[in-house]
Each structure stands twice: as structure tokens, then as C-alpha cells.
Amino acid sequence: MNRRAVLVMLAIVVLAALSSWLSQRTTQQQQAAADGPRHVPDYFMSDFAAVTMNAEGRPHYRLEANQAIHYADDQTTTLAQPRLVLFQADAPDWHIRAAQGEISADGNQVYLHGGVEMRREALGKGSLRLTTADMYILPGKQYAETDSPLKITGPQIEIHALGMRAHMDEQQLILRSEVEGSYVPARP
């Protein structure tokens, strides 16, 4: 074979390999675009704190976390060590904390999980403490709920139940089922 034929054959082989590589790359890019955006953070904050005000300009609730990570694909935010305070006008504030949490895309819903603790000072009688595995909260509506087992402890009481609905602005806790409790009267 002459030298010119070898060079033409070599050029054809290189062009075929390049064409195959470009075709595979285009197919991969089209597949990635069809799969949609990946669930990767677009920003994060350390020592996050936000206060939401009510219509009168007073603090309505405060949300804090050691870290907040926002995801662009679904607009959710995950929280590490979240702490939520629901301010009450005529009663002690509710303090809620957990190991982890998530904020919905619209920012109106908070889901806490990993050892949730909800507490408030009872009116001159010590504190009320509620513990459960997870809790769904609408902070703007002063509402919280769980379908998980929970325990409530306070001065002279201990209550176990399955599920709860709480309307904090109305100072109302509704225990859903399997409620068991004990009361120890105060000693004179």
C-alpha cells in the first residue's frame, strides 16, 4: 500500500471514532436533560435564623438551625438541628426542636424528625414537655400535628398517646388515640 492510502485510511478511522464519541456524548446529554434536574444544593447557610412578623408587626415565629441547605430542583430546604419558637400573645411561647427538618417549597410547612421536643412554661406551674419522633408544623397558623407515639410530661402529669393535633393559638392539644396518663396530686 502506498503512503497516501494509509493516511486516508487512518483519517477515516479517526473520523469514525470521533463521530461515535460525539454521538454517545449527545445521547448522554439528552438523557440527562430528560431525567430533569438533579437534587443538588444551590446554596446553604450556617447558623440560619429567620423571624416572621404578624400583621401587627410583632414577631409571630422564629426559625433557627445550625445549617440550612436549599435545593433548586424542588425548592425545599433541609435543616440541621432546627429550633422553632411560636410566639403567643397571652400565654408562654412554644419552643420546638429536633435533630433534622425540612421546609416546604412555599415556606409555609415545616416537617421535623429525629427526636422532636415541644415545650412551654406552664402558667406558674413548671413546664410542659412533649416528645415524639416527628412533627408536621404550619408555623404561620400556629398548628402542629403528629401521627407518631408521644409522651407529655409536666408538673404532676405523664401522658402517653398515639397522635396529636395542636392549635397553639387556642391553647388546645387534641390527643388522637391510645391515651394513657397518670396524675400525682401535689402534696400540701
C-alpha positions in Angstrom: 0.0 0.0 0.0 1.2 3.4 -0.7 1.7 6.0 1.9 -1.3 8.2 0.7 -3.7 5.3 1.1 -2.5 4.6 4.6 -3.1 8.2 5.6 -6.6 8.2 4.1 -7.5 5.0 5.9 -6.1 6.5 9.2 -8.1 9.7 8.7 -11.3 7.6 8.1 -10.7 5.6 11.3 -10.1 8.7 13.3 -13.2 10.4 11.9 -15.3 7.3 12.6 -14.1 7.1 16.2 -14.7 10.9 16.7 -18.2 10.6 15.2 -19.0 7.7 17.6 -17.8 9.6 20.6 -19.8 12.7 19.7 -22.9 10.6 19.2 -22.5 8.9 22.6 -21.9 12.3 24.3 -25.0 13.8 22.7 -27.1 10.8 23.7 -25.9 11.1 27.3 -26.6 14.9 27.4 -30.1 14.3 26.0 -30.7 11.6 28.6 -29.5 13.9 31.5 -31.8 16.7 30.3 -34.8 14.2 30.0 -34.2 13.0 33.6 -34.6 16.5 34.9 -32.5 18.5 37.3 -30.6 16.6 39.9 -31.3 17.1 43.7 -28.1 19.0 44.5 -27.9 22.1 46.7 -27.7 25.5 45.2 -26.9 27.3 48.4 -26.5 26.7 52.1 -26.4 28.8 55.3 -24.7 28.2 58.7 -26.3 29.4 61.9 -29.5 30.2 60.0 -32.2 32.4 61.7 -35.4 33.9 60.4 -38.2 35.8 62.2 -41.7 36.1 60.7 -43.8 39.0 61.8 -47.6 39.1 62.2 -50.0 41.7 60.8 -49.4 44.0 63.8 -45.6 43.9 63.2 -44.8 41.7 66.2 -42.8 38.5 66.0 -45.1 35.6 65.0 -42.5 32.8 64.9 -38.7 32.4 64.7 -37.0 29.5 63.0 -33.3 28.8 63.6 -31.0 25.9 62.5 -27.3 25.1 62.7 -27.4 24.6 58.9 -29.9 25.2 56.1 -29.4 23.6 52.7 -31.6 24.7 49.8 -32.3 22.5 46.7 -33.2 24.2 43.4 -35.0 21.2 41.8 -37.9 21.1 44.3 -37.3 24.4 46.2 -37.1 22.6 49.5 -34.7 23.4 52.4 -33.3 20.8 54.8 -32.4 21.9 58.3 -29.8 20.5 60.8 -30.7 21.0 64.5 -33.8 23.2 63.8 -35.3 25.2 66.6 -38.7 26.9 66.2 -40.4 29.3 68.6 -44.1 30.0 68.2 -44.8 33.3 70.0 -48.0 33.5 71.9 -49.8 36.8 72.7 -51.5 35.8 76.0 -49.6 32.6 77.1 -46.0 31.3 77.3 -44.3 30.7 73.9 -43.9 27.2 72.4 -40.3 26.0 71.8 -39.9 23.2 69.4 -36.6 21.5 68.4 -35.5 18.4 66.6 -32.4 16.7 65.1 -33.5 17.4 61.5 -36.1 19.2 59.5 -37.4 20.3 56.1 -39.1 23.4 54.9 -41.6 23.1 52.0 -41.1 24.9 48.7 -43.7 27.6 49.6 -42.0 28.1 53.0 -45.3 27.6 54.9 -44.8 24.0 56.1 -42.1 22.6 58.4 -41.5 18.9 58.9 -39.4 18.0 61.9 -38.0 14.5 62.6 -35.4 12.8 64.8 -36.4 13.3 68.4 -38.8 16.2 68.3 -39.3 18.0 71.6 -42.0 20.6 72.1 -42.1 22.6 75.4 -43.5 25.6 77.1 -43.7 27.0 80.6 -46.9 26.3 82.3 -48.5 29.3 83.8 -46.7 29.5 87.1 -46.6 25.7 87.5 -43.4 24.5 85.9 -43.1 23.4 82.3 -45.0 21.1 79.9 -42.8 18.9 77.6 -44.0 16.8 74.7 -41.6 14.4 72.9 -42.3 12.4 69.7 -40.4 11.0 66.6 -41.7 13.5 64.1 -44.0 16.5 63.7 -45.6 18.5 60.9 -46.0 22.2 61.6 -47.7 25.1 60.0 -45.9 27.9 61.9 -48.0 30.7 60.3 -51.2 29.1 61.6 -49.7 28.1 65.0 -50.6 24.4 64.2 -48.7 21.2 64.7 -49.6 17.5 64.4 -48.1 14.1 64.6 -49.4 10.5 64.0 -46.5 9.0 66.0 -46.5 7.9 69.6 -45.9 10.8 72.0 -45.2 11.5 75.7 -46.3 14.6 77.6 -44.8 15.4 80.9 -45.5 18.2 83.2 -46.0 19.1 86.8 -47.7 16.1 88.4 -48.7 14.5 85.0 -47.4 12.0 82.5 -49.4 11.1 79.4 -48.8 8.7 76.5 -50.8 8.8 73.3 -50.8 8.0 69.6 -51.1 11.1 67.5 -51.8 14.7 68.4 -53.2 17.8 66.8 -52.2 21.1 68.4 -53.7 24.6 67.9 -51.2 26.6 69.9 -53.0 30.0 69.4 -56.1 28.4 71.0 -54.0 26.6 73.7 -55.6 23.3 72.6 -53.9 19.9 72.4 -56.0 17.1 70.9 -54.7 13.6 71.6 -55.9 11.2 68.9 -55.9 7.6 70.4 -54.5 5.2 72.9 -54.3 7.8 75.6 -52.9 6.7 79.0 -52.0 9.0 81.7 -51.1 9.4 85.4 -51.7 12.3 87.8 -49.9 12.7 91.1 -51.7 15.3 93.3 -49.5 18.0 94.9 -48.6 17.4 98.5 -49.9 20.0 100.9 
